[in-house]
Amino acid sequence: MVSATDKELLLQRIDKALDEVRPHLMVDGGNIEVVDILDDMTVLVRWTGNCVNCSMSIMTMKAGVEQAVKAQVPEVSQIEAINGLNK
């Protein structure tokens, strides 16, 4: 189990990694936010704006979001959207 302090630090690192992809999402009127990180190191995110129902969100998750996060936070096992098409 991840301690509260470690979890907060992980969430900050993940959020910083997401800053790499956010400009690309914002161009199309969308964004992404970190919701939580589970004990198995699964990161839960929420699509916002136009990303919620975008047919490209699955590809964006795999090719953009996961790559950016795992490059900076390798302890993350996977990333799952809690809303949108790739739920």
C-alpha positions as CSV (number, residue, x, y, z in Angstrom):
1,M,0.0,0.0,0.0
2,V,1.2,3.5,-0.9
3,S,1.5,5.9,2.0
4,A,-0.4,9.2,1.8
5,T,2.8,11.2,1.4
6,D,4.2,8.9,-1.3
7,K,0.8,8.9,-3.1
8,E,0.7,12.7,-3.1
9,L,4.3,12.9,-4.5
10,L,3.4,10.3,-7.2
11,L,0.2,12.3,-8.1
12,Q,2.3,15.4,-8.5
13,R,4.8,13.6,-10.7
14,I,2.0,12.2,-12.8
15,D,0.3,15.6,-13.2
16,K,3.6,17.1,-14.3
17,A,4.1,14.4,-16.9
18,L,0.6,15.1,-18.2
19,D,1.6,18.7,-18.8
20,E,3.5,17.4,-21.8
21,V,0.3,16.2,-23.5
22,R,-2.1,18.8,-22.2
23,P,-1.3,21.5,-24.9
24,H,-2.2,19.0,-27.6
25,L,-5.5,18.2,-25.9
26,M,-6.3,21.9,-25.3
27,V,-5.9,22.7,-29.0
28,D,-9.0,20.6,-29.6
29,G,-10.8,21.9,-26.6
30,G,-10.1,19.1,-24.2
31,N,-7.9,18.2,-21.2
32,I,-7.2,15.4,-18.8
33,E,-7.0,15.4,-15.0
34,V,-5.7,12.9,-12.5
35,V,-8.3,11.4,-10.2
36,D,-6.5,8.8,-8.1
37,I,-3.8,6.2,-8.0
38,L,-4.7,2.8,-6.9
39,D,-2.5,0.4,-4.8
40,D,-1.6,-1.6,-7.9
41,M,-0.2,1.6,-9.4
42,T,-3.1,2.1,-11.8
43,V,-3.7,5.8,-12.5
44,L,-7.3,6.9,-12.9
45,V,-7.8,9.9,-15.1
46,R,-10.8,11.9,-16.3
47,W,-11.1,13.3,-19.8
48,T,-12.6,16.8,-19.9
49,G,-14.0,19.0,-22.6
50,N,-14.0,17.6,-26.1
51,C,-11.9,14.6,-25.1
52,V,-14.8,13.0,-23.2
53,N,-16.5,11.7,-26.4
54,C,-13.6,11.9,-28.8
55,S,-13.2,8.8,-31.0
56,M,-9.4,9.3,-30.8
57,S,-9.2,9.2,-27.0
58,I,-8.1,5.5,-27.0
59,M,-5.2,6.2,-29.3
60,T,-4.4,9.4,-27.4
61,M,-4.3,7.4,-24.1
62,K,-1.9,4.7,-25.5
63,A,0.3,6.9,-27.7
64,G,0.4,10.1,-25.7
65,V,-0.8,9.9,-22.2
66,E,0.7,6.5,-21.2
67,Q,4.0,7.1,-22.9
68,A,4.4,10.5,-21.3
69,V,3.5,9.3,-17.8
70,K,5.4,6.0,-17.9
71,A,8.6,7.8,-19.2
72,Q,8.6,10.1,-16.1
73,V,6.9,7.8,-13.6
74,P,7.9,4.2,-14.4
75,E,6.3,2.7,-11.4
76,V,2.9,3.4,-12.9
77,S,1.4,0.1,-14.2
78,Q,-1.4,1.4,-16.3
79,I,-3.7,4.4,-16.9
80,E,-7.5,4.1,-17.1
81,A,-10.0,6.8,-18.0
82,I,-13.1,6.8,-15.7
83,N,-15.2,8.5,-18.4
84,G,-15.2,8.8,-22.2
85,L,-15.0,6.2,-24.9
86,N,-12.0,4.2,-23.5
87,K,-13.6,3.6,-20.2
